[in-house]
Amino acid sequence: MFMSRWYSLALAATPLLLSLLRPVPAPELTWWATSSLEKIHPSDTMPEKAAHVVKIQAARNEFEPFQLALRAQGQNLEDVDVEVSNLQGKTEIL
């Protein structure tokens, strides 16, 4: 009787233990660029016509802010690196 109880417990716990060994899928990442004047809330979803390119115009010694919104559906993101290419003018790299 005592042995069958442990055997039943081991059989019941096996699927749970095997599910812990399965790798966690990577979260689906969505991102878009928007103006610095737009308020982005934590629950906002990506707009239908979201921009994936940032185009800015500024005179010498001026700055032009913008935002990049990153969303991972259902999970937190850790160690996110964003790489930015060179700023390019009409004829040269700035």
PATOR-664649 format. One line per field, with one value per residue: residue number from 1; residue in three letters; y, z negated, x negated of N, C-alpha, C in turn. Coordinates in steps of 0.001 Angstrom, whole numbers. Example, Ala and Ser with C-alpha at 12.3 -4.5 7.8 and 13.67 -1.06 7.14 Angstrom:
2
resi: c(1:2) .
resn: c(ala:ser) .
nc2: c(-5690:-2250) .
nc3: c(-7800:-7080) .
nc1: c(-13190:-12850) .
cac2: c(-4500:-1060) .
cac3: c(-7800:-7140) .
cac1: c(-12300:-13670) .
cc2: c(-3300:30) .
cc3: c(-7800:-7870) .
cc1: c(-13200:-12900) .
//
This chain:
94
resi: c(1:2:3:4:5:6:7:8:9:10:11:12:13:14:15:16:17:18:19:20:21:22:23:24:25:26:27:28:29:30:31:32:33:34:35:36:37:38:39:40:41:42:43:44:45:46:47:48:49:50:51:52:53:54:55:56:57:58:59:60:61:62:63:64:65:66:67:68:69:70:71:72:73:74:75:76:77:78:79:80:81:82:83:84:85:86:87:88:89:90:91:92:93:94) .
resn: c(met:phe:met:ser:arg:trp:tyr:ser:leu:ala:leu:ala:ala:thr:pro:leu:leu:leu:ser:leu:leu:arg:pro:val:pro:ala:pro:glu:leu:thr:trp:trp:ala:thr:ser:ser:leu:glu:lys:ile:his:pro:ser:asp:thr:met:pro:glu:lys:ala:ala:his:val:val:lys:ile:gln:ala:ala:arg:asn:glu:phe:glu:pro:phe:gln:leu:ala:leu:arg:ala:gln:gly:gln:asn:leu:glu:asp:val:asp:val:glu:val:ser:asn:leu:gln:gly:lys:thr:glu:ile:leu) .
nc2: c(-1195:1278:1556:1694:4158:6007:5357:6145:8872:9574:8999:10892:13280:13319:14466:17199:17719:17187:19245:21422:21136:21780:24171:27698:29532:32223:35580:37240:39939:43234:46353:49925:53205:56558:59942:62259:63612:62057:60222:57208:54448:51813:49710:50051:49021:48113:50535:50437:51610:51714:53179:52004:53174:55934:59230:62258:65852:68531:71609:72811:72252:71804:69593:66653:64891:61478:58500:55037:52325:49309:46134:43150:40461:39246:38606:39721:41685:41275:42520:44038:45188:47962:48830:51500:52911:54946:58465:59748:62207:64006:63846:62864:61122:62106) .
nc3: c(0:-885:945:3392:3208:3395:5922:7451:6905:8119:10805:11243:10933:12997:15636:14915:14128:16559:18124:17069:18055:20705:23156:22781:24942:27073:26481:28457:30225:30790:32390:32834:34206:33114:32711:30353:29015:28733:26465:24973:23591:21121:21785:24443:27829:30909:33423:36410:38705:38159:37883:38957:39371:38719:39460:39363:39084:38605:37793:37764:34658:33364:31873:32352:30914:30597:30228:29511:29362:27655:27461:25811:26024:23337:21790:19869:21056:21020:20927:23415:26417:28485:31674:33561:36738:38715:38901:41770:44199:47054:48867:47529:44716:41465) .
nc1: c(-830:-1883:-3982:-2618:-1395:-3505:-4350:-2136:-2172:-4607:-4016:-2017:-3413:-5251:-4482:-4420:-7083:-8381:-7347:-8646:-11184:-11031:-12001:-11488:-9476:-10546:-9491:-7005:-8037:-7143:-7569:-7732:-8179:-7694:-6478:-7902:-5971:-3760:-1857:-2642:-1205:-1526:215:786:1209:-459:-58:2049:903:-1905:-5133:-8288:-10612:-12719:-12477:-13954:-14241:-16375:-17958:-21383:-22976:-20592:-18177:-16219:-13803:-12561:-10568:-10979:-8969:-8745:-7354:-6652:-4709:-3018:-5284:-8135:-10860:-14357:-17702:-17858:-19156:-19625:-20509:-21791:-22002:-24285:-23571:-22145:-22441:-21101:-23194:-25419:-26973:-26152) .
cac2: c(0:2441:1618:2096:5572:6698:5092:7000:10244:9733:9049:12148:14402:13230:15501:18504:17820:17263:20564:22366:20946:22321:25552:28735:30185:33647:36388:37925:41333:44213:47664:50979:54533:57583:61280:62429:64247:61049:59516:55758:53826:50414:48754:50374:48066:48743:51081:49771:52231:52006:53448:51234:53993:57258:60303:63507:67030:69520:72492:72631:72468:71502:68166:66227:63655:60517:57360:53671:51530:47870:45343:41694:40009:38263:38361:40841:41603:41607:42661:44462:46089:48619:49346:52593:53142:56333:59414:60064:63352:63748:63549:62342:60678:63236) .
cac3: c(0:-975:2192:4492:3057:3955:7357:7998:6822:9140:12102:11346:10994:14193:16645:14393:14212:17969:18649:16606:18859:22047:23232:22847:26251:27049:26602:29729:30053:31750:32133:33775:33903:33072:32297:28902:28467:28546:25175:25117:22318:21034:22384:25856:28834:32072:34336:37710:39624:37356:38627:38546:39793:38105:40344:38598:39702:37613:38228:37028:33201:32837:31685:32683:30186:31073:29321:30002:28441:27737:26744:25830:25606:22279:21009:19713:21807:20274:21719:24773:27036:29691:32475:34417:37826:38869:39420:43142:44845:48475:49644:46729:43348:40546) .
cac1: c(0:-2772:-4740:-1743:-1123:-4668:-4326:-1081:-2656:-5644:-3346:-1282:-4349:-6100:-4189:-4806:-8540:-8765:-6995:-9660:-12387:-10790:-12474:-10467:-9548:-10881:-8286:-6805:-8435:-6663:-8148:-7418:-8718:-6658:-6884:-8098:-4767:-2705:-1913:-2531:-850:-1987:1154:1004:764:-1052:955:2132:-60:-3089:-6359:-9451:-11744:-12686:-12946:-13949:-14839:-16782:-19035:-22631:-22920:-19260:-17935:-14855:-13544:-11569:-10417:-10851:-8153:-8988:-6352:-6752:-3390:-2898:-6502:-9044:-12109:-15559:-18921:-17518:-20129:-19146:-21611:-21377:-22949:-24715:-22595:-22501:-21805:-20793:-24402:-26533:-26713:-26350) .
cc2: c(1250:2631:2090:3584:6398:6527:5979:8465:10514:9812:10377:13337:14406:14271:16910:18710:17931:18622:21622:22274:21520:23766:26532:29414:31676:34464:37047:39415:42184:45549:48654:52287:55546:58905:61335:63046:63256:60326:58028:55173:52372:49407:49029:49266:48829:49271:50358:50304:52648:52196:52589:51909:55340:58244:61609:64613:68012:70359:72222:73048:72362:69998:67871:64899:62768:59377:56060:52903:50056:47149:43863:41170:38937:38005:39655:40607:41987:41684:42984:45445:46650:49189:50391:52783:54621:57201:59817:61270:63001:63334:62896:61821:61829:62845) .
cc3: c(0:330:3345:4407:3647:5474:8039:7986:7889:10533:12304:11521:12266:15255:16194:14507:15658:18575:18199:17433:20261:22099:23378:24212:26095:27208:27976:29504:31167:31388:33193:33286:33948:32603:30781:28239:28200:27222:25423:23734:22296:21710:23868:26757:30032:32989:35684:38691:38865:38247:38068:39011:39107:39098:39572:39419:38586:38209:37373:35566:32634:32615:31981:31977:30897:30074:30108:28958:28705:26901:26913:25238:24527:21454:20893:20565:20903:21246:23181:25251:28313:30412:33438:35499:37858:39361:40814:43623:46300:49267:48848:45378:42405:39359) .
cc1: c(-868:-3538:-3863:-1405:-2272:-4720:-3285:-1508:-3713:-5019:-2615:-2223:-5191:-5739:-4592:-6314:-9007:-8414:-7999:-10936:-12245:-11281:-11316:-10568:-9856:-9598:-8207:-7063:-7848:-7296:-7692:-8043:-7583:-7253:-7066:-6874:-3640:-2911:-1700:-2298:-1325:-1062:1412:488:205:52:940:1105:-1316:-4313:-7493:-10742:-11593:-13275:-12815:-14593:-15152:-17900:-20269:-22440:-21506:-19166:-16479:-14596:-12514:-11526:-10412:-10067:-8414:-7940:-6655:-5459:-3493:-4142:-7302:-10279:-13263:-16725:-18621:-18586:-19524:-20359:-21068:-22439:-23344:-23562:-23046:-21714:-21509:-22017:-25513:-26058:-27047:-27181) .
//
